[in-house]
Amino acid sequence: MLPGAVFSHDSAAAVLGIDRIGPWPTTIDVSGEGIGGSSGRIRRHRRTISSEDVLPWGRHFITSPARTVVDLAAAGFLTGVIAADQALWSRRPGGALTTQSILATFAGAYNGRASATVRRVAAFGRPGADSVRESQSRVLIAHLGFPEPVLQQRFQLQSSYAYTDFWWPEHRHAGEFDGAGKYLDPALLRGRTPQQALLAEKDRGDELRRQVRALSRWRTPSLDQPRLLYDILVNDSLPTRRGRPGR
């Protein structure tokens, strides 16, 4: 790759630390004017790239966080929201990669075929989602007609405090995506055994339930089959504007 290449889309996201669901593509995304067609492992996007769109990266460039989100949002709403939430994530080590105002500006200037989707993504993005599965949950919660939740609500526990992924204050209803990583990932276990982590999570849940009217929890299968998440939230008395989805 000659010096001065502009890496974009998923390639820029990987460099920036904007996570995704599923494996990373094996192709490399490059953008710019006057570049050749895609071949082998290089996927080329012919378009004008301004200096405001890029950041230096060694001998090359990457698209800025906001530009990267807009590019990914053009591929689909869910993909875009995950990227937007990741770029806006306020608890990211080192701080958020961009702001909602900057993202809205870049989305407003986008004039491609997916402009409506890009603008919806920019409006829907929030800084509080801690993981891609939480972002996926947000999209599905909205699609299923449930109210928009508060993200990362803090609760004082007996000897510490806890944050719930989702909180509907008017219903005193908390919700959490229960990922397996907290029981299996050494970085999240922090020296504990999986059994100790499971017991600690049970104690945390018991304390939370004493402060809320309902605590709903779900795992990845409930995101892959929307009716499962619908049933969990409805059975826990969270109101919705829509009927139960089909298979």
C-alpha positions in Angstrom: 0.0 0.0 0.0 1.5 3.3 -1.1 1.9 6.1 1.6 -1.1 8.4 1.9 -3.8 5.7 1.6 -7.1 6.4 3.4 -8.4 3.4 5.3 -12.2 3.7 5.9 -15.3 1.7 6.9 -14.6 -1.4 8.9 -10.8 -0.9 8.5 -11.0 2.5 10.1 -13.4 1.2 12.8 -10.9 -1.5 13.8 -8.1 1.0 14.2 -10.3 3.4 16.1 -11.6 0.7 18.5 -15.2 0.9 17.2 -16.4 -2.7 17.9 -18.9 -4.7 15.8 -21.0 -7.9 16.1 -19.4 -10.9 14.5 -16.0 -11.4 12.9 -14.1 -8.7 11.2 -14.0 -8.7 7.4 -10.9 -10.2 5.8 -10.9 -7.3 3.2 -9.3 -3.9 3.7 -11.4 -0.8 3.0 -9.6 2.1 1.2 -11.3 5.3 0.0 -10.3 8.1 -2.3 -10.5 9.6 -5.8 -8.8 8.1 -8.7 -8.1 4.7 -7.1 -8.5 1.5 -8.9 -11.3 -1.1 -8.5 -11.5 -3.6 -5.7 -9.3 -6.7 -6.0 -8.1 -9.5 -3.8 -8.2 -8.3 -0.2 -8.6 -4.6 -1.0 -12.1 -3.1 -1.2 -11.9 0.4 -2.8 -14.5 3.1 -2.4 -14.2 5.8 -5.1 -15.2 9.1 -3.6 -14.0 12.5 -2.5 -12.3 12.6 0.9 -11.7 16.0 2.5 -9.1 16.9 5.1 -11.9 17.1 7.7 -12.8 13.5 7.0 -9.4 12.0 8.0 -6.9 11.5 10.8 -3.2 10.7 10.3 -2.2 7.1 10.9 1.5 6.4 10.4 2.3 6.9 6.7 -1.4 6.7 5.9 -4.8 8.1 7.0 -7.9 6.8 8.6 -11.4 8.3 8.4 -12.4 10.2 11.5 -14.7 8.6 14.0 -17.8 10.6 12.8 -17.0 9.9 9.1 -16.5 6.2 9.9 -19.9 6.0 11.7 -21.6 7.6 8.7 -20.0 5.2 6.3 -21.1 2.2 8.4 -24.5 3.6 8.9 -25.0 3.7 5.2 -24.9 -0.1 5.3 -27.8 -0.4 7.7 -29.5 0.9 10.8 -28.3 -1.7 13.3 -24.7 -1.6 12.0 -24.8 2.2 12.2 -26.2 2.4 15.7 -23.6 0.0 17.0 -20.9 2.1 15.5 -22.4 5.3 16.7 -22.8 4.1 20.3 -19.2 2.8 20.2 -17.9 6.2 19.0 -20.0 8.1 21.5 -19.3 5.8 24.4 -18.6 8.1 27.4 -17.0 5.5 29.6 -14.4 4.5 27.0 -10.8 4.6 28.4 -9.5 7.9 27.1 -13.0 9.3 26.5 -15.5 9.3 23.7 -14.2 9.4 20.1 -16.7 12.0 18.9 -19.8 13.9 20.1 -23.5 13.8 19.1 -23.2 17.3 17.7 -20.3 16.4 15.4 -21.9 13.2 14.4 -25.1 15.0 13.5 -23.1 17.5 11.4 -21.5 14.7 9.4 -24.8 12.9 9.0 -26.5 16.0 7.8 -23.9 16.6 5.1 -24.2 13.0 3.8 -26.1 13.0 0.5 -25.9 9.3 -0.5 -28.8 7.0 -1.2 -28.9 6.0 2.5 -29.1 9.5 3.8 -32.3 8.9 5.7 -30.9 5.9 7.5 -27.7 7.8 8.3 -29.6 10.7 9.9 -31.8 8.2 11.9 -28.6 6.6 13.2 -27.1 9.9 14.2 -30.3 10.8 16.1 -30.5 7.4 17.8 -26.9 7.1 18.9 -26.3 7.5 22.7 -23.1 7.7 24.8 -24.2 5.2 27.5 -24.1 1.8 25.8 -21.2 -0.2 27.2 -21.2 -3.0 24.6 -22.3 -3.8 21.1 -25.0 -6.2 22.5 -26.4 -3.3 24.6 -26.6 -1.3 21.4 -28.3 -4.2 19.7 -30.7 -4.4 22.6 -31.5 -0.7 22.3 -32.4 -1.1 18.7 -34.6 -4.1 19.4 -36.3 -2.5 22.4 -37.3 0.5 20.2 -38.4 -1.8 17.3 -40.6 -3.8 19.7 -42.4 -0.6 20.8 -41.1 -0.3 24.3 -40.3 3.1 25.9 -36.8 4.4 25.5 -34.7 3.5 28.6 -32.2 5.5 30.6 -28.7 3.9 30.1 -26.3 3.0 32.9 -28.5 4.1 35.9 -26.6 4.0 39.1 -28.0 2.2 42.2 -26.5 2.3 45.7 -26.0 -1.1 47.1 -25.2 -2.1 50.7 -21.5 -1.9 50.4 -21.0 -0.6 46.8 -23.0 0.5 43.8 -24.2 -0.9 40.6 -25.1 0.3 37.1 -28.0 -1.3 35.2 -27.8 -1.4 31.4 -31.4 -0.1 31.1 -33.8 1.7 33.4 -37.3 2.8 32.9 -37.9 5.2 35.8 -41.6 5.7 35.2 -42.1 2.0 35.6 -39.3 1.3 38.1 -38.1 -1.4 35.7 -34.5 -2.3 35.2 -33.1 -4.4 32.3 -29.8 -6.0 31.7 -28.1 -7.9 28.9 -26.4 -10.8 30.6 -23.3 -11.5 28.6 -21.3 -14.7 29.3 -18.0 -12.7 29.4 -18.4 -11.7 33.0 -18.3 -15.3 34.0 -15.6 -16.5 31.5 -13.3 -13.6 30.6 -10.2 -13.4 32.9 -10.1 -9.7 32.5 -13.6 -9.4 33.9 -13.2 -12.1 36.5 -10.3 -10.2 38.1 -8.9 -13.2 39.9 -12.3 -14.8 40.8 -13.5 -18.2 39.7 -16.6 -18.4 37.5 -18.5 -19.7 40.5 -17.5 -16.7 42.6 -18.5 -14.4 39.8 -21.9 -16.1 39.5 -22.6 -15.8 43.2 -21.5 -12.2 43.2 -23.9 -11.5 40.3 -26.7 -13.2 42.1 -26.1 -11.1 45.2 -26.1 -8.0 43.1 -29.3 -9.0 41.4 -31.0 -9.7 44.8 -30.0 -6.2 46.1 -31.2 -4.5 42.9 -34.6 -6.3 43.1 -35.2 -4.8 46.5 -35.0 -1.4 44.9 -37.0 -1.8 41.7 -40.4 -3.1 40.7 -38.9 -5.5 38.1 -35.5 -6.6 36.9 -35.5 -8.2 33.4 -32.4 -10.0 32.1 -31.7 -11.5 28.7 -28.9 -13.1 26.7 -27.9 -13.3 23.1 -30.6 -15.7 21.9 -33.2 -13.2 22.9 -31.7 -10.7 20.5 -31.5 -13.2 17.7 -35.2 -14.0 18.2 -37.0 -10.8 19.0 -40.2 -12.5 20.3 -38.1 -13.9 23.2 -37.0 -10.4 24.4 -40.6 -9.2 23.8 -41.9 -12.0 26.1 -39.4 -11.3 28.8 -40.2 -7.6 29.0 -44.0 -8.0 28.6 -44.1 -10.7 31.2 -42.2 -8.4 33.6 -45.0 -5.8 33.0 -43.1 -3.3 30.8 -45.7 -1.7 28.4 -45.4 -1.7 24.7 -47.2 -0.1 21.7 -46.9 -3.2 19.6 -48.0 -6.8 19.4 -45.9 -9.9 19.8 -43.7 -10.4 16.7 -43.8 -13.7 14.8 -41.0 -16.2 14.4 
